[in-house]
Amino acid sequence: MKKNRVILGLIVLAVVLLAVWAIQGGGQRFSWRETFKIKSKEPYGLYALYDLFKDYPAVKELNTLADSLAGKLPVDSINGSRANYVFIGEGLYMRPQDRDELLEFVEAGNTAFLAAKVLPYDLMFYLYYDECDYIPWDGLSTHTDSVVQLNFTHPSLHRDRDFAFKYINKFAGTQRQWQYFPDLYFCEMEGGMEAVGRAADTTVNMVRVPYGNGFFYLHSQPLVFTNYYLVKEEGRSYAERAFSHLNDGPIYWDEFSRIPERMAREQNNAYRSDPRRLQSESPLQYILEQPPLAWAWYTLVAIGLIFLLFRTRRRQRVIPVVHPPRNTSLQFVQTIGWLYYQRASHQQLAVQAIKLLRTYVKERYGLKWRDDNEQFVQQLSARSGVDPDLVALIAKDAHNIPRYTALVETELVKFHQRLERFYQAAK
């Protein structure tokens, strides 16, 4: 009986937890996050639009760019048709070489369609000048509502009844911010912005900007091209009219340059404070502007500093400085010679000098000493550069002095003087 109560209690607890999970939205099937990804089938992904492009007759070829634009966009026409570049997302990041590639692509007569909440200052610097009463580009403006009414200005695209897009979040209508182009940017000057689409006939949400032989089409509300609206006839009809501005030719869909709205605004603020900052082509710039990559970079630097901190600690005792041994032979010889001289041992002193001379000749000139040998005298004189007569006198002294019973001081002095002359002249 007690066991049955425990089982019943567990069942009741599981039912309660399941009910709480369902009430808190754990059972919802969708993610309402605005991803703008072509593989996302969630409400605010772009799977439906990308799939429509695959079957659209005017699209000769659909290419997905999963890497930098540099070197990916063609300049010349392909099989006689102009190409198109398409980007849809919250914001986009372009390196200077990517921006230059896109500008060259459009200048050659191709078309670029950009739908974003935040347009990069670095690109708009080339598309919009201070030509409307010297009003600089300051980004898009916003208004808050739960529904946006859109339409086109061209008679062939205009519809009597506006296209209505209601923002839904978790199956409920919710207010949100919708971006638009302020009227200050339109001054009807040649080469300036031209309104292509409007919201409720009061604000502009889509513009055309001529650049070279091609056109840029800029749309401020990318959300209307997501799955939630394209599965309905209303949204599909609007998308078909919006993309009818593209050329009949290949499309290059940019899936690489997309960044979140907050990051795009930070990038624009950095450019506005210092326009040269985003002109750099350093890879480190892109890393520091991407939060996940920035954290990885800071972590790597911190690990490197910690490694250096611990590796700089001494891992063994101080190694004492070992000085090379000093040659004290000269001092020793001088000391011994002085002792012999003080004791009047002239012959012993001369014998020691002869031993040193023989050693010197053998080590320096490679000659074995031969007493009173004329050939040896000539060899030693030739190698040392000393006068043969002096060498002969020294050889004679070296032969005779050891045989003396005693050596007077005058003879020792003469022998010493001859040795001094020999050492000084020897080379």
LOTOR-960544 format. One record per atom (N, C-alpha, C): x, y, z. Coordinates in steps of 0.05 Angstrom, whole numbers, plus 5000, padded with zeros to 4 digits. Layout:
<recs>
XYZ...
</recs>
This chain:
<recs>
501749765000500050005000501750255000503850255016505650485018507150524991507850304978509150314952507350444931504750374931502850484912502550784916502650884941502451164947504951314936507251194938509651324928509451354897508551144884508351144855506251354846503951364861501951564855502951854858504551894879505752154884507652244862509252054853511152114831509652184805507352044800505852104776504652384778503552454801502352724805504552934802506952884813509053084810509853114781510052894766510752914738508653064722506153024728503953174714504153474720504753544746504953824753507253954739509653814739511953924725511453954695510053764683509453784655507554024649505654064667503854294663505354554665507154584685508654824689510454874664511654664654513454694631511854784606509454684603507754764580506755054583506055134608505155404613507355604607509755544615512055724611513155724582511855574565512655584537514655364529515155184547517054974541516054794518513454794513512454624493512154754466512855014464512555144438514555024418513655014393515154874373517155054358516855314362518355504345520255674362522355764349524155964360523456224345522756434360521956684348524256884345526656774348528956944344529357014314530157254308530557344281533357264272533557034259536156924251536957004223535057034205535557104177537556904164537256644170538956444158537456284138538756204116537456064095536755774102538055674122537455394130535355384153534555614162532655624185529755614175528255414185525355404179523655524201524955654220523455794241522056044229520256164244518656384232520356604219522556674232524156904222526856814210526756584196528956494180528356564151530156484133529856554104529756304086529056084098528855834082526955864059524555974064522455994043523356174020524556404026525456584005527656463989529556334002531756213987530755983969528755843979527555623963526055733939524755973942523356093920525356183898527656293907529656373888530656143870530755903882531755673867529955613843527255653846525355593825524455833809525656063815524756313801525956303773524356343752525356313724527556513717527356753728529356963721532056913733532256733753534756683766536156463751538256533737539756343721541456163738542456273760544256123777544156243805544056073826544056173854546556083868548256273875550756213888550656323917551456153936551556233964554456303971554856543981557556633990557856574019559456384025559956304053562656414063563856594048566456714055566557004046568757124050569057404043568357454013567357704007566557763980568957803961571257873973573557933956574157703937574057763911574757563891572457373884570057413896567857233891565757353871565657613869563557743851564757793824563357713803564357773776563758063768565558173751565158443742563858443714564858273697563658263670561058093670559458133650556957983648557557693643555657523652555857233649553857143628554857043606553056953584551157183576552157423575550657653566548657763586548457663610546557753631548057873654546758073666547958203690547358043715549158063734548857903759547658073781546957943803545758073826547057983852547158163871548158113898545858153917545357963935543157983953544157933982543358114000543958084028541358154044540657984063538358024080539157954109538958144127539758094155539458344171540058324197539958554215542058764208544458674204546658854197548758704182550558844169552658704154555358834159557358654159560158744164561658704138563058904129564758884105567559004111569558844104572258954105572559144081574559314082574959504059575159364032576459134031576758994006574058873997572358794016569658704009567958923999568059154012566559394003567359473975569959483970570959563943570059353922570059103930569158893911566158943903564459003923561659043917561259293901562659513907562359753892563259713863565459573858566359513831564359343816563159153831561058973819558659133809557659323825555359483817556159693796558459803798559360003779559459893751559959633749560259513722557459453710555259523724552659483712550959273726551959153747550358953762548659083784547158923798545259023818545758903845545559073866545858983893543259043909542158843922539758873938540558813967540259023984540959004012538559064029537758874046535558924065536658884093536859104108538059094134536959314152536959264178536059474197538259684200540759604197542959794200544759764175545059984161546759994138549460104146551659984137554360064146555160344136556160504154557060774147559260764125560960564127563260534109562260504080559960374076558860344049557260584041555660694060553960934053555661174047558161184056559861404049560161434019560061204005560361213976557661233962555461163975552861173963551261433968551961563990550561803998552562024005552262253992554062483998552462704013553962894023552663114037551463304016549563204001548563363978545863493984544463394003541763494010542063704032542563954025542864164044545064094064547163954054549463884071548663714095546663544092545763374114547263104111548963034131550562784129548862544134549862314125548462064131548662004161546261954173546161904202544561654208544461464190543061214195540061234189538661014195535760994191534361094216531961184212530161264234528261034240526861044262525060824270522360934280520360774277517760824290516760564301515060584322514160344336511260284330510660044322507959954316507959654315505659534316505359244313504859164284504059354267503459294239504759514222505859424199506959614180505559564153504759784140503359774115505259864093505859684074507959744054506759744026508059894008507159903980509560013963509160013937511260103919510360363905512360523896511660773883511260743853512560553841512260513812509460413805508160533785505460453778505060153772507060033760506759753753507059563777508159673799508559513823506559593845505459833843503659933864501059773865500059723889497559583893495659763907493059753899491159933911490959893941491159653950491059593979493859533988494759664009497459634019497959344029500459264028501259004039501559034069500158884084500158904114501858684126503658764144505458574157505158624187504058424201503658444230505858294244507158414263509258284278508158104299509057854298508157644317510457544332510057514358512157394376510757204395511456944393510156734410507156734406506356754380503556724371501856964380503057184388501557414396502657664382500857844374501658094362503158264382505358374374507158534391508158774376508458994391509659224378512659194375513759314355516659304350517459554335520059594332521159824317521559744288520459924270520759884242522560114231524560054216526460254206525360374180526160624175525460764150527560974143527561074118529361284109528061554114529361734130528161994134527962154109526062334107525662504083527962694078529662744099531962924095533962814075533962554070535862444051535062464022532662574017531562593989531362883981532962953962532963233952532563253922531863023910531363003881533663113864536063063874538463133858539262893841540362953819541262743800543462573814543062313813544962133825544362083855542262203866541562173894539661943898538761913923536861703930534161743917532961523909530261543897528461343912526161443921524261273936523061063917523160813926521960593910519660473925519760463951517660343968517060523991514560524000513660694022512160524043511960634067510460514089508160704096505660614090503260774097503361054084504761074061504961324046506161554062507461494085508561704101511661694103512661454103515561414105516561234082519161254077520461104055521860864068521360624057522660384068524460254047524360344022526060224001526960443982529460443975530560653958532360523937532760683915534660603894536760813892539260733891541560913889543160833864543461003844545160933821548060943828549560753818552460763823553860653798555260823783556460733758554260653738554560423727552560323708550460143721550660103748548759933762547160083783545759923800544060043821544359893847544160043868543759933895540859963903539559743912536859763924537159703953536359903969536559873998533859864011533459654027530859604041531359614071529659754085530059804114528659604132527059414121525459234137525858944127528058824134528658554124526658344135525358404157523558204169521358114151520458284132518158224115518858004095521457924093522257724074522757454088521957424113522457174128520156974123520556734134518756504129515956574137515556704160512856744171511056894151512157074136510557234117510557104089512656974081512756864054511056614050510256484072508356254069505556354063505156614065502556734059502656874032500356884019500157003992500957303993500157434015500757714018503757774018505257624034508157664036509557574011508657353999509957253974509557453952507257573949506757773928508458013932508758103957510558333962513458273955514358033963517157963957517657943927515757833912516057813883516358093870514858283880514958553868517558693877518458643902520958773911523358663895523358403891525658293877525458293847523258413837523058443808525058663798526258813817528259013809530958873802531258623808533758483802533958423772536358383763536858313735536158023731535657953706535257673698538057553695538957423715541657323714542257183741544757103744545656963769545357143794544857013816544657153842546857053860548257243873550257173893549057253920548357053935547057083961549157093983549357313997551357354018550457244045551557014052550856884078553056924098555157064090557557094107557657354123556757564111557257834122555257914144553357734151551257804170552257824198551558044212552258074240549758174255549658144282547258244297547058544295544558634300543958924299545659084318545958984342547559134363550459174353551558964343554358984334554559174310552659164292552659354269552559644278550959694299550859974309553460054323554659874337557259934349559359984328559259834307561159884285560760154273558260234269557660504257558560724276558060684302558960884322561960914322563360694319566260704317567160854292565860804270566560934245565961234246563661304259562961584261564961744278565961614300567861754317570661774304571361574287573961574274573661424248573161564226572661434200575061264191577461334200579761174191579860904205578360874226578560624242577760384226575660404210574660174194576060154167577860334161579260314136581560114138582260044162584459854166583659574156585559434145585059164135586258954154586759034178588058854197586058634205586858374204585158164213584358194243586058314259585458354287583058524291582558714273580258894275577658734274577458544255575058384253574758204278576958094288576757914312575758074336576758314340575858464363573058574361571958574337569158674333567158444334568058194337566357964340566657864369564557904385564757824414565957554419564957334406566157074411569157064404569857174381572757174374574357354392573057584401574557764419575157624445573157474457573657334482575757124478575756984455577856784450580556914449580757154436583257294434584257384461582457504478583257584504584157354522582757124519583456884534586256794526586756794500589456704491591656884501591157154501593157344511593557304541591357254556591657214585593256964591592656744576594156494580597156544574597656694553600456744546601956904568600557104579601757264600602257094625600256924632600656744656602956554651603156444627605456264621608056414624608256654613610756804616611356874645609256934660609657004688610956774704609956534700610956304714613556194703613956234677616356134665618756304671618256564678620556734684621656684712620256534728621356464754623756274750625956324767628356154764627755874772628555684756627955404760630355254772632755384777635055254789636655464803638555374819640255554834641955724815642855944825644656124809647255984802647955984777650455854769652656054773654655984789656856174795658556224770659656464769661356544746664056414750664856254730667456114731669356274713671356394725673256554710675356364698676256414674678356244662680956254678682356034679684856034695686856234685688256364703690256564696692956434692694356524673697056424668699056574685699956434706701856564726704756464722705256344699707956234695710056454696709456684685711456904684712156994712710057024729710557104757712156894772711556644766712956424779715956424771716456454745719156464736720756694748719356934748720657164760721357124789719556994803720056944832722356754836722256524821724456334824727156454816727156614794729656734785730756924806728957084818729857264839731057114863729856884870730956734893733756624886734056514861736656414853738756644853737856874843739757094842740657184870738657194888739357274916741257084929741156824922742856624934745456594918745856754897748256744880748456484866746256354860746256104845745956174816748056294805747956404777747656184757749155964762749055744742746355614742745155574765742455454766740355634752740755884756738856074743739156064713741656044703742156024674741055764663741355544678740255274670737255284667735855414686732955434684732155604660733755814654733155984631733455824605735555644604735955474581733655284577732555164599730254974597727855124585727355364595725155514585725455584555727955644547728555714519727955474501728855234510728354994494725354934491723954974513721054924512719755124493720555374494719455584477719955524448722355444441723055384413721455144403721054944419719554704411716654764406715454914425712554974423711855164401713655364398713055584378713855514350716255394347717355354321717455054313716754874331716754594324719454474320721454584333724254494330725254374356726554144353727854024376730554144379731154224404733754364409736054184405738054284389740554144385742954334391744454254411746754424420748854424399749854674393752154704376751954564349749554594337748954474312748354694292750154714271749854934252747254924236746354694229743854664214741454754231741554674257739354754275739355064278741755184280741955474282740655614258741255504234740055634210737055604209736055364217733055324217731755514237732855534262731655704282731755994274733956074261734256354252732156414231731756224212729856264190726956284200726256114219723456114229722956344248724856414264724456624284725056904274726656924252727357184242729557324258730957174275733057284292735757254277737557444282740157444269741557174275742757044254744056784258746356804278747757024278750057044297749057034326746857174331745757174359744756894366743456764347742556484353744856304358747056344343749356174347750656214374750856474383751856524410750156394432747556424429745756304449745956004449746155874425746455584424749055494437751155664433753755594445753655614475752255834485751955864514750355634526748155554511746455334521748055074522750055044506751654804506753754804528754955044533757155064552756355104581754455274586753755354614753155114631751654914623751154694642753754544649755854574634758354434639760254584657759654844662761354994680761054894708763354924723763254864752762055094767762355334756761255574769760955784747758955964751758356174731758456434745760156614736760456874749758057054740757757264755755457444751755557584723757857654714758157794689757257624666758057364667757257174645754157134645753057124670750157094672748657324660749757574665748457814654748657814624750957734613751257724584749257524571749057294584747157084574744257184575743657324597740957424600740357644579742257814573741858024552741457904525742957684519742557554493739757434491738857314513736057194512733957414508734357644521732457864519732357954490734657974477734758064449733357854431733757604438732457384422729457394424728457414449725557424453724257664440725657894441724558134429724458124398726557994387726657984357725057754346724457554362723057314351720257384342719457274319716857324309714957084312
</recs>
